[in-house]
Amino acid sequence: MQASCKLLTGLFLAGSLAACGGSTVRDSGPGSDRIPDLPGNAVPRPEARSKYGNGPVYEVLGKRYTVMPSSSNYQERGVASWYGKKFHGRLTSNREPYDMYAMTAAHKTLPLPTYVKVRNLRNDKSIIVRVNDRGPFVHNRIIDLSYAAALKLDMVRDGTSLVEVTAIDFDAPAGDKPTRIVSTPAVRSTPTQPVPEQDVIVAPASTIEHKIFVQVGAFGDRNNAARRLALLSQSGIDKGFIHEDLNVSPTLFRVRIGPVADVVQYDLLVEELVNLGISDPYLISE
């Protein structure tokens, strides 16, 4: 997995950068300790902004990040990672102790705290977490989940997953119907008897297995879609095709690539697309 840098306040880092340097770091689960009961979803509620970790601008590893003024209407698809025992008990960016058994997450620019729904695009499992930390400061990663949250999404073994992240909005106009969120109270996790030769506990595999595609353009003219497809082919990107969307009027011709096997393949594909000047690929789950 890719671990996040923690302890961020104001423009510069308030803590040490010893734990992060942009390199790949393999974090771990609780080892010989078992979680007897997975926690329930975080229960969304309006909260005041934290005094810490909200910028408005901060810098990590030479790159500046601007904290969003609001989480309203935020939705993004991309790669999620997770962090566990390596950071357990350390302070998060808003000065709360990190609990790898709680339903929390780190995000680079959402206000702290923010509640978000995270959906695994591969198996359609969803969770709700409270964002109280900054990260992950790794290319092409959009959110860093706690160990428990990653376990519930069935992504602990792989370390990463393709996900959709949607902010839960408390600022909707009075006439709008609020999103109904069903959640159970979190259960405090405690260690039990050791489990030999077990580093992470893997949730049962989901029976749902969606195919994932990368969309790189939607055009009203089929000729324009054909030109985009030709560009991909000439650049050595195969598995591209034109999906004719008859569910909209006028018809849209969507250029897609895939299916994408895993995050490694997605990372390589995104790098190739950036080299072609295509910087806004969109993940499609079917």
Secondary structure as UniProt FT lines:
FT   TURN            18..19
FT   TURN            31..32
FT   STRAND          57..60
FT   TURN            61..62
FT   STRAND          63..66
FT   TURN            72..73
FT   STRAND          75..83
FT   HELIX           85..87
FT   TURN            88..89
FT   TURN            93..94
FT   TURN            100..101
FT   STRAND          104..106
FT   STRAND          114..120
FT   TURN            121..123
FT   STRAND          126..133
FT   TURN            139..140
FT   STRAND          143..146
FT   HELIX           147..152
FT   TURN            153..154
FT   TURN            156..158
FT   STRAND          160..167
FT   TURN            174..175
FT   TURN            196..197
FT   STRAND          212..219
FT   HELIX           222..234
FT   TURN            235..236
FT   STRAND          240..245
FT   TURN            246..247
FT   STRAND          252..257
FT   HELIX           263..275
FT   TURN            276..277
FT   STRAND          282..285
//
